[in-house]
């Protein structure tokens, strides 16, 4: 299974992976440079995709938004990807 996910700490983090459990453990252990300085993260949204290429494309699309408001609309189901 391939996933796009959003974590919430003092800011949002958007990522994609083919193993969500492993990736979340890496974040919590501080193995990811971009998330280790923030502290505790919470998984607030995830969606599965058939291929990793599709998941990465959606991750890129969300990151291009650069908007907390858009991410909140996504989590509320008001935006479809």
N, C-alpha and C positions, 0 to 999 in steps of 0.2 A: 504494500500500500504506500502511496506517495501523498505527502501532506503539505499544505500551506498552513502556517500557524501564526498567531499573534500573541506575544507575551506583553504583560503590563508590569512595569516597575514604576520608577519615577517618570518614565516615558514609555513609548511603544517600541516593540521590536518585531519585525516581520521576517519570517524565515520559511524555508522549505526543506524537506528531507524525505528519505525513503524509509526511515525508522524513527518515528516520533518519540518513543520512549527513550531511546538512546540519546537522541538530540536534546531532550529536556534534561536528562541527567548531565550531559556535558555543560549545559547552561548553568545548572545549579552548582556544579563543581568548579565553575570558573574557568572552563577550558576554552571559552569563546571570548576573544579579546573585546569585542564590542559590547558584551553584556557583563563582563566580570566586575567592572567598576561601579555598577549601579546597585548591586545588592540583591535582594530577593525579587524573583520574577514569578508571575502567575500566568498560566495558560488561560486566555480569555476567549479564544476563537480558533477553530481548526476546520479544515475541509479537505476531503480526500479527492485525489485525481488519479486517473488510470495510468498516467506515465509521469516520470520525474520531469520530463521536458515541459509538460503542461503545467505542473506545479511551479516550476521555476518561472515560467512566463507570467503566471498569475501573481507570484511574489513580486516580480519586477513591476507589474502594473500597479500593485498596491503601493510599492515604494515610490513610484513616480507621483502619486497623489500628494505626498508630503503634507498631509492634512489630518489632524486628530479628528476633526469633525467627520471627514469621509470614513475613517476607520470606525467611528462610533455608529454611523449609518449602516455600514456593512454588518456590524455585530447585531444591530437591531433588525436586520433583514430588509432594510429599505433600499439597499443597493444589491444588484445581482452582478456576479462576475462572469 
